[in-house]
Amino acid sequence: MCWKTLGLCLGLALLTGCASHAPVKSVETLDETTGLTRAALVQPMAFVETGISDLLAPDKQPSVVYMGPVEWDRSGDYSYLLWVQLAPGVDGHRIDDLHTRGAVVLKLDDGAVVLSPLDAAVRADNPYPLIAPVGQTAYFAIDVALLKRMAASRRLVLNVQAGDLTMVDFVPRQETRAVLRQFMIARQIADD
């Protein structure tokens, strides 16, 4: 094969790679003090508070909830958590405590799932960068079956309990199915 043909083939391969969408990757980090490996998305998924936009009150800003799965590897013993951070808005619903039982509910195509907060602190550092304004963060126990349900759901909504005990919907800013599906593929827990 001549050098020009080889160069053309390599150039076409590079262009083809640039034209396709880059897959969502998970980032692995090793905690040297415990020996645990942690995997998370590069960036958490953002969910914005509904019912806040008011043309007569443009200074209102909705709260945003950031959410991402976390995989912990303890020498081949895997566990999964859902990391959640609340970035409070202005003049929106006041969210008192994400750690209250029943305060965070996932609404999926096949039904609602009440998330169970972890009682004990997981770690001092976060698997995701904190996004200002920094409010509460919480971890919730999940399993592979729930991750699969989340990745299969066309509509994933977070329902969070406000200070007045009403439940407030937070809708995703981006498509969540592909992100969660790619996380599962990267972690080798997808069916295919």
URURBEL-V706642 format. One record per run of one state. SS is the DSSP state (A for helix, B for strand, O for the rest). FROM is the first residue (numbers start at 0). TO is the last residue. If there is no record, write none. Layout:
# URURBEL-V706642
ss->(SS | SS)
from->(FROM | FROM)
to->(TO | TO)
This chain:
# URURBEL-V706642
ss->(O | A | O | B | O | B | O | B | O | B | O | B | O | B | O | B | O | B | O | B | O | B | O | B | O | A | O | B | O | B | O | A | O)
from->(0 | 2 | 19 | 25 | 31 | 35 | 41 | 44 | 49 | 60 | 61 | 63 | 74 | 76 | 87 | 89 | 90 | 103 | 108 | 110 | 114 | 115 | 117 | 136 | 142 | 143 | 152 | 156 | 161 | 166 | 172 | 175 | 186)
to->(1 | 18 | 24 | 30 | 34 | 40 | 43 | 48 | 59 | 60 | 62 | 73 | 75 | 86 | 88 | 89 | 102 | 107 | 109 | 113 | 114 | 116 | 135 | 141 | 142 | 151 | 155 | 160 | 165 | 171 | 174 | 185 | 191)
